[in-house]
Amino acid sequence: MNKFINRDSELAQLEGQFANNSGSLVVLYGRRRLGKTCLLREFASSKPHCYFMADRAGEADLRRSLAKALALALGEPILENVEYASWYDLFAAFDRLRPRDQRFVLIFDEYQYLCQVQPAFSSFLQKWWDEHWIRANMVVVLCGSVTSMMYRETLAASAPLYGRASAQILLRPIAYSHIPKFLPEKTCKERLEFFALTGGVPRYLRLASPYRSFKEALVGLVLNPDGILHNEARQLLQEEIQTPNQCWSILNAVGSGANRISEIAGRMGQPANKLTRYLDLLKDLHLVRRETPVLERNPSKSKKGIYVVADPFFRMWFGAIYPYMSFFEFAETEPAYSRIEPIINKLIAESYEEVCRQWIRERALDFNAASVGRQWSSTYEIDVAAVNTRFELTVVGECKWSENKMGVSVFRELEGKVLAHKLPLAEGCRYMLFSKSGFAPDLEELAAEKKNIVLASGL
């Protein structure tokens, strides 16, 4: 398997900063496991650079570690043979020895640890940047995984480094369209099943790829008490969030079906207004998202908004696995798996629906789609819906994760929903029908006659 897949846009942004003539400050952030370090390695490997990964050591030890990294990168052992009394002293020593005739890349990885150990570090860096590096022939990259802290330290209006960054890159999970590169030997059905477990997280995909089937991967990586992802959900929250218990409870509530903030608050026995900041944290990490019907004109103020677990791994964990953890801890895997299998199949079907919506988003121009999502009310639901800028539906779609071929009755039912509820259709609105197992002859014949019916299988 290739070690570096996708991230073309992010690489292009980094290369663009390297092509500048003056100092460039880049902020790269996002939750763990998404491949930030791998991206930086790909970018810097052929360039003069120094890569420094901070940790939770004391401030003096961090200065020593950075001095060693700089000494190795510059081939100047003298840098690490000096005890620096301040960060300014170390930066000055680096400036005296760094090359002036070629562009240099200086990377601070796990930047949030520097800020935790020394809360004034961003202020120190801001002063040195304004006085020295802003005109230097170099690129400084600040990379971190605690999204809220990275934003607070580098991008917020109150941050010492506010307004200094020439590029900010929020790394997100990889889209499903790139999953075949991670799982080239798998069938379409198998890739969709694996995606329901791993999502677009490169580390999870690499761990899952050697397994022959979805069930083997789930058992080996997650359900087995010794599996490498068995404690992943809790560990990630503990690493990313200062209040992991509250966020854990929210994810558990949402994963088990509490979708409105009042329902979540009821499950947790807390006032709804005290949960907003925790929900915002989870949204920043792309673990939770708020959805509204696609025809809502003001989504942020809509009372129809619901919360769903956005990350497939966490959706699988809280929706199916966590409620049965006691069985798995005692290695009672098979009886427990048979109990959760129907839930797993439902979660795979939900993931398939999201993949279908991604498919439309990636072809937004073809479908004249300004927004893509779902459309629902208390009496109906449409799996895939897209609207134009006039809030007319340009796509209405149905997804079936079933062993049976999709027949014409599915189209008739979808068409009936649209007509019965008088939904606003754009001229040329397409009916998109997605099926895991293909289509029955009656539906294929109808689609051949009607140009507004599009059949999609084998995503």
C-alpha positions in Angstrom: 0.0 0.0 0.0 1.2 3.5 -0.8 2.3 5.3 2.4 0.8 8.6 1.3 -2.6 8.9 -0.2 -4.7 11.9 -1.1 -4.1 15.3 0.6 -3.3 16.9 -2.7 -5.0 20.2 -1.7 -3.2 20.4 1.6 0.2 19.6 -0.1 -0.5 22.3 -2.7 -1.1 24.9 0.1 2.2 24.0 1.8 4.1 24.1 -1.4 2.6 27.5 -2.2 3.9 28.8 1.1 7.3 27.4 0.4 7.3 29.2 -3.0 6.9 32.6 -1.2 9.9 34.9 -0.9 9.3 36.1 2.7 8.5 34.4 6.0 5.5 32.2 6.0 3.6 31.0 9.1 1.4 28.0 8.6 -1.1 26.6 11.1 -2.0 22.9 10.5 -4.5 21.4 12.9 -7.1 18.7 13.3 -7.9 15.7 15.5 -5.5 12.8 16.0 -5.0 9.9 13.6 -5.7 11.9 10.4 -2.1 11.9 9.2 -0.8 15.4 10.0 2.7 14.2 10.6 2.7 12.1 7.5 1.6 15.1 5.5 4.4 17.2 6.9 6.9 14.5 6.3 5.8 14.3 2.6 6.1 18.1 2.3 9.4 18.6 4.0 11.3 15.4 3.0 13.0 17.0 0.0 13.6 20.4 1.6 16.0 21.8 4.1 14.1 21.4 7.3 14.0 20.8 11.1 11.2 18.7 12.5 10.5 19.0 16.3 7.9 17.1 18.1 7.0 18.5 21.5 5.9 16.4 24.4 4.8 16.9 28.0 8.4 17.3 29.4 9.4 20.4 31.4 10.2 23.7 29.7 14.0 23.3 30.0 13.9 19.8 28.6 11.8 21.0 25.7 14.4 23.7 24.9 17.2 21.1 25.0 15.2 18.8 22.7 14.6 21.6 20.2 18.3 22.5 20.3 19.2 18.9 19.5 16.7 18.8 16.6 18.1 22.1 15.2 21.7 20.9 15.7 21.0 17.7 13.7 19.1 19.5 11.0 21.8 22.2 10.5 24.8 19.9 11.1 25.9 22.2 13.8 26.7 20.3 17.0 27.5 23.5 18.9 23.8 24.2 19.1 23.1 21.4 21.5 26.2 22.0 23.6 24.8 25.2 25.1 22.3 25.6 27.9 19.8 28.2 26.8 18.3 30.4 29.5 15.3 31.4 27.3 13.5 30.6 24.1 14.8 33.9 22.7 18.4 32.7 23.2 17.7 29.5 21.4 15.9 31.3 18.5 18.8 33.7 18.2 21.4 30.9 18.1 19.4 29.2 15.4 19.2 32.4 13.4 23.0 32.8 13.5 23.5 29.4 12.0 20.6 28.8 9.7 21.3 29.0 5.9 20.5 32.3 4.2 20.9 31.1 0.6 18.1 28.5 0.7 14.5 28.4 2.1 14.3 26.5 5.4 11.2 24.8 6.9 10.9 24.8 10.7 8.1 22.5 12.0 6.7 22.5 15.6 4.6 19.4 15.9 2.3 18.8 18.9 2.4 22.5 19.4 -0.3 22.4 22.0 2.2 20.7 24.5 4.5 23.8 24.2 1.6 26.0 25.1 0.6 23.8 28.0 4.1 23.7 29.5 4.7 27.4 28.9 1.4 29.3 28.5 3.4 32.3 27.2 5.1 30.4 24.4 2.8 31.8 21.6 3.7 35.3 22.9 7.4 34.5 22.7 7.0 33.2 19.2 4.9 36.2 18.1 7.5 38.6 19.3 10.3 36.7 17.5 8.2 36.4 14.4 7.4 40.1 14.2 11.0 41.1 14.9 12.9 38.5 12.9 11.2 35.6 11.0 8.5 37.6 9.2 11.2 38.7 6.7 13.3 35.5 6.9 13.6 33.0 4.0 11.8 30.3 5.9 8.5 28.6 6.6 7.4 28.0 10.1 4.7 25.3 10.6 2.7 25.0 13.9 1.0 21.6 13.9 -1.3 20.4 16.7 -4.1 18.0 17.4 -6.0 19.6 20.3 -8.3 21.6 17.9 -9.7 24.0 20.5 -6.3 24.9 21.9 -4.7 25.3 18.5 -7.5 27.7 17.5 -7.2 29.6 20.8 -3.4 29.9 20.5 -3.0 30.8 16.9 -6.2 31.8 15.1 -8.7 33.4 17.6 -8.9 37.2 17.7 -7.4 37.2 21.2 -4.5 34.9 20.2 -0.9 36.3 20.3 -0.4 35.0 16.8 -3.7 36.3 15.4 -3.3 37.7 11.9 0.3 36.3 11.4 -0.6 33.0 9.7 -0.3 33.1 5.9 -2.1 29.8 5.7 -4.3 27.7 8.0 -5.1 24.1 7.2 -7.8 22.1 9.0 -7.2 18.4 8.2 -10.4 16.4 7.9 -11.1 12.7 7.4 -10.5 11.5 3.9 -13.5 11.2 1.6 -14.8 7.8 0.7 -13.8 8.2 -3.0 -10.1 7.7 -1.9 -10.8 4.6 0.1 -10.1 2.2 -2.8 -6.5 3.3 -2.7 -6.3 2.1 0.9 -8.2 -1.1 0.2 -7.4 -2.0 -3.4 -8.0 -5.8 -2.9 -11.5 -5.3 -1.5 -14.8 -5.4 -3.4 -17.1 -2.4 -3.4 -19.3 -4.0 -0.7 -16.3 -4.8 1.5 -14.9 -1.3 1.1 -18.3 0.2 2.2 -18.4 -2.2 5.2 -14.8 -1.3 6.2 -15.6 2.4 5.8 -18.4 2.0 8.3 -15.7 1.0 10.8 -12.8 3.1 9.9 -14.3 6.2 8.3 -11.8 8.3 6.5 -9.1 8.0 9.2 -5.9 6.9 7.6 -4.5 5.1 10.7 -7.7 3.0 11.1 -7.7 2.2 7.4 -4.1 1.0 7.5 -4.8 -1.2 10.6 -7.9 -2.7 9.0 -6.5 -3.4 5.5 -4.8 -6.7 6.3 -8.1 -8.3 7.5 -10.0 -10.4 5.1 -13.5 -9.3 6.2 -15.3 -6.6 8.1 -16.2 -9.0 10.9 -12.5 -10.1 11.3 -11.4 -6.5 11.4 -14.0 -5.5 14.0 -13.2 -8.5 16.2 -9.5 -8.3 15.9 -9.1 -4.5 16.2 -12.0 -3.5 18.5 -13.9 -6.3 20.2 -10.9 -8.2 21.3 -9.8 -6.8 24.7 -6.2 -6.8 23.4 -7.2 -5.2 20.1 -5.2 -2.1 19.2 -8.4 0.0 18.9 -10.2 -1.6 21.8 -9.7 1.6 24.0 -9.3 4.0 21.1 -12.5 6.0 21.8 -11.7 6.8 25.4 -8.0 7.4 24.7 -8.7 9.9 21.9 -11.1 11.8 24.0 -8.7 11.9 26.9 -5.9 13.2 24.6 -8.1 15.8 22.8 -10.4 17.2 25.4 -10.0 18.5 28.9 -13.5 17.4 29.9 -13.6 13.8 28.4 -16.3 12.5 30.8 -18.9 15.0 29.7 -18.1 14.5 26.1 -18.2 10.7 26.5 -21.7 11.0 28.0 -22.9 13.1 25.1 -21.5 10.7 22.5 -23.1 7.8 24.4 -26.5 9.6 24.5 -26.4 10.6 20.8 -25.1 7.2 19.7 -27.9 5.5 21.5 -30.6 7.6 19.8 -30.9 10.9 21.7 -30.7 13.4 18.8 -32.2 16.6 20.1 -30.4 18.7 22.8 -33.4 18.3 25.1 -33.2 14.5 24.8 -29.4 14.5 25.4 -29.9 16.7 28.5 -32.6 14.4 29.7 -30.3 11.4 29.4 -27.5 13.1 31.2 -29.7 14.8 33.9 -28.3 18.2 33.1 -29.7 21.5 31.8 -29.5 21.8 28.1 -27.7 25.2 28.1 -24.7 23.6 29.9 -24.1 21.2 27.1 -23.6 23.7 24.3 -19.8 24.1 24.8 -19.2 20.4 24.9 -21.2 19.9 21.7 -19.1 22.6 20.1 -15.9 20.8 21.1 -17.2 17.6 19.6 -18.2 19.4 16.4 -14.7 20.9 16.2 -13.3 17.4 16.3 -15.7 16.2 13.6 -17.1 13.6 16.0 -20.6 15.1 16.2 -22.5 17.2 13.7 -25.8 19.0 13.7 -28.1 18.2 10.8 -31.2 20.1 9.6 -33.5 19.3 6.7 -31.9 20.5 3.5 -34.9 22.7 2.7 -34.4 24.8 5.9 -33.5 28.3 4.9 -31.8 29.2 8.1 -30.2 26.0 9.5 -28.4 27.6 12.4 -31.7 28.8 13.9 -33.9 25.9 12.8 -35.8 24.1 15.5 -35.6 20.9 13.4 -31.9 20.4 14.1 -30.7 17.1 15.4 -27.3 15.8 16.5 -25.7 12.7 15.1 -22.3 11.0 15.6 -20.4 12.1 12.5 -17.4 9.8 12.8 -18.1 6.2 11.6 -15.8 4.6 14.2 -17.4 6.5 17.1 -20.8 5.8 15.6 -20.1 2.1 15.6 -18.5 2.2 19.1 -21.3 4.0 20.9 -24.2 2.7 18.7 -23.3 -1.0 18.9 -20.2 -1.9 21.0 -20.1 0.1 24.1 -23.5 -1.1 25.5 -22.1 -4.7 25.3 -18.6 -4.0 26.6 -18.9 -6.3 29.6 -19.4 -9.3 27.2 -16.3 -8.4 25.2 -14.1 -7.7 28.2 -14.7 -11.3 29.3 -14.0 -12.6 25.7 -17.6 -13.7 25.1 -17.2 -12.4 21.5 -19.4 -14.7 19.5 -22.6 -14.5 21.6 -22.2 -10.8 22.0 -21.6 -10.3 18.2 -24.7 -12.2 17.3 -26.7 -9.8 19.5 -25.2 -6.6 18.0 -25.1 -7.8 14.4 -28.5 -6.3 13.5 -27.4 -3.0 15.0 -24.1 -3.2 13.1 -26.0 -3.8 9.8 -28.1 -0.7 10.5 -25.0 1.4 11.2 -23.4 0.2 7.9 -26.6 1.2 6.1 -26.4 4.7 7.7 -22.8 4.9 6.6 -23.7 3.9 3.1 -26.3 6.7 3.0 -23.6 9.2 3.9 -21.3 7.8 1.2 -24.1 8.4 -1.3 -24.5 12.0 -0.1 -20.7 12.4 -0.5 -21.0 11.1 -4.1 -23.5 13.9 -4.9 -21.4 16.6 -3.1 -18.4 15.6 -5.3 -20.6 16.2 -8.4 -22.3 19.3 -7.1 -21.9 21.2 -10.3 -23.4 18.4 -12.3 -26.4 18.4 -10.1 -26.6 22.2 -9.5 -26.4 21.5 -5.8 -25.7 24.4 -3.5 -26.3 22.1 -0.4 -26.6 18.4 0.0 -28.1 16.5 2.9 -31.3 14.8 3.9 -34.9 16.0 3.9 -37.4 15.0 6.5 -40.4 15.8 8.6 -42.4 13.9 11.1 -44.2 11.9 8.4 -41.5 11.2 5.8 -37.7 11.0 5.2 -35.6 11.3 2.0 -32.1 9.8 2.3 -30.4 12.0 -0.2 -31.5 15.5 -1.2 -29.8 18.5 -2.8 -31.1 22.0 -3.3 -30.1 24.9 -5.5 -29.7 28.5 -4.4 -33.5 29.0 -4.7 -34.1 26.1 -2.3 -35.5 24.0 -5.0 -34.7 20.3 -5.0 -32.3 19.3 -7.7 -31.8 15.8 -6.4 -34.1 13.4 -4.4 -32.7 10.0 -3.6 -33.1 6.7 -1.9 -30.4 4.3 -0.7 -30.9 0.6 -0.1 -28.3 -1.5 1.8 -29.9 -4.8 1.0 -29.1 -8.2 -0.5 -32.1 -7.8 -2.8 -32.1 -5.9 -6.1 -33.9 -2.6 -5.9 -37.2 -2.6 -7.8 -39.5 0.0 -9.3 -41.6 0.1 -6.2 -38.8 2.0 -4.4 -38.9 4.7 -7.1 -42.7 4.9 -6.9 -42.5 5.3 -3.1 -39.9 8.1 -3.4 -41.9 9.9 -6.1 -45.0 9.5 -3.9 -43.3 11.3 -0.9 -42.3 14.2 -3.2 -45.8 14.6 -4.6 -47.7 14.0 -1.4 -45.8 16.7 0.5 -45.6 19.1 -2.4 -41.9 19.5 -2.2 -40.4 22.2 -4.4 -38.7 20.6 -7.4 -36.2 22.4 -9.7 -36.6 21.9 -13.4 -34.7 18.8 -14.3 -34.7 17.4 -10.8 -33.1 14.0 -10.8 -34.3 10.9 -8.9 -31.1 9.2 -7.6 -31.4 5.6 -6.6 -28.5 3.9 -4.9 -28.4 0.1 -4.3 -25.7 -2.2 -2.9 -27.0 -5.2 -4.9 -28.0 -3.6 -8.2 -31.4 -3.1 -9.8 -34.3 -5.3 -10.9 -35.2 -5.3 -14.6 -38.4 -3.3 -14.1 -36.5 -0.4 -12.6 -33.8 -0.5 -15.2 -36.4 -0.4 -18.0 -38.1 2.6 -16.4 -34.8 4.4 -15.9 -34.0 3.8 -19.6 -37.3 5.6 -20.5 -37.1 8.5 -18.0 -34.0 10.6 -18.2 -34.6 12.0 -14.7 -34.0 8.6 -13.0 -30.3 7.9 -12.3 -29.2 4.4 -11.0 -26.0 4.1 -9.0 -24.4 0.9 -7.7 -20.8 -0.1 -6.9 -19.7 3.1 -5.3 
